[in-house]
Amino acid sequence: MVTRSCVLALFLFTGCHQLKGLPDRHVKREVLNQEIVGIWQVTARSLNNLRKEGYGLYTKETDHELIFRNDGTCTVRTYTAFVAQPSNEEETALYVLDQIGAWKIVNANAIVGHSSRVVRALQIELRTEKDETISMRTIRLFIAEESGRLVLWTYIGDPDYVRYQDYVKSNS
């Protein structure tokens, strides 16, 4: 009996960090394109989360900015994806500097609690042409509304650790 209790306690403390499942941080209303247009900057908490996850490069506020325009184009300066404990080579490969792309609001599947549901998200398509080779990268950011303000976000590393990369709209 003691062994079972110890094993169960060990599982609870080291297993899934979210026994209730992943939090529901998703916006509950339709988001208009006009609400997205503008300059979005990374939060200080997000930069701290990057460092906790093992990122050592591109961890300054000026390293992360998203600019969305009315015509559906955007300029991206950030990581295109997040991996746990990246090497410097992985960080460099995942980072884009002032790359032009296209954006739109889409429906996306997300895990809320322990089940999947459709939520609103922002999809960014980045196209790179080099030596007659075209490569596409897609960044999908979820949309939250916190304290009456929209937040664009994604998970850093394993979602069970609930570390976010958040962007908030600049007041300028």
HUBELCOR-V315220 format. One record per backbone hydrogen bond with DSSP energy under -0.5 kcal/mol. NH is the residue of the N-H (numbers start at 1). CO is the residue of the C=O. E is the energy in kcal/mol with one decimal. If there is no record, write none. Layout:
# HUBELCOR-V315220
((NH/CO/E) (NH/CO/E))
This chain:
# HUBELCOR-V315220
((5/1/-2.2) (6/2/-2.4) (7/3/-2.6) (8/4/-2.8) (9/5/-2.6) (10/6/-2.6) (11/7/-2.4) (12/8/-2.5) (13/9/-2.0) (14/10/-1.9) (15/11/-2.9) (19/17/-0.5) (21/18/-2.2) (22/113/-2.2) (25/23/-1.1) (27/143/-3.0) (35/32/-1.3) (36/32/-0.6) (36/33/-1.6) (37/33/-1.6) (38/68/-2.2) (40/66/-3.3) (41/168/-3.0) (42/64/-1.2) (43/166/-1.6) (47/43/-1.7) (48/44/-2.0) (49/45/-2.2) (50/46/-2.3) (51/47/-2.0) (52/48/-2.2) (53/49/-1.8) (54/51/-1.3) (55/50/-2.5) (63/60/-1.8) (64/61/-1.6) (65/77/-2.3) (66/40/-2.6) (67/75/-2.5) (68/38/-2.8) (68/66/-0.5) (69/73/-2.7) (72/69/-1.6) (74/101/-2.1) (75/67/-2.0) (76/99/-2.7) (77/65/-2.0) (78/96/-1.3) (80/94/-3.1) (85/53/-1.7) (86/83/-0.6) (91/87/-2.6) (92/88/-2.4) (93/89/-2.3) (94/90/-2.0) (95/91/-1.0) (96/78/-2.8) (98/96/-0.6) (99/76/-2.3) (101/74/-2.5) (102/125/-2.0) (103/72/-2.6) (104/123/-1.7) (106/121/-2.9) (108/119/-2.8) (110/117/-2.5) (112/110/-0.6) (112/115/-3.2) (113/22/-3.3) (115/112/-2.0) (117/110/-2.5) (119/108/-3.0) (121/106/-2.6) (122/141/-3.5) (123/104/-3.1) (123/121/-0.6) (124/122/-0.5) (124/139/-3.2) (125/102/-2.9) (126/124/-0.5) (126/137/-3.3) (127/100/-0.6) (128/135/-2.9) (130/128/-0.5) (130/133/-2.7) (133/130/-1.7) (135/128/-3.0) (135/133/-0.5) (137/126/-2.7) (139/124/-2.7) (141/122/-2.8) (141/139/-0.5) (142/153/-3.1) (143/120/-1.1) (144/151/-2.9) (146/149/-2.8) (149/146/-1.4) (151/144/-2.4) (152/167/-2.3) (153/142/-2.6) (154/165/-1.2) (156/163/-3.0) (157/155/-0.6) (161/158/-1.9) (162/159/-1.9) (165/154/-2.7) (166/164/-0.6) (167/152/-2.6) (168/41/-2.7) (169/150/-0.6) (170/39/-3.8))
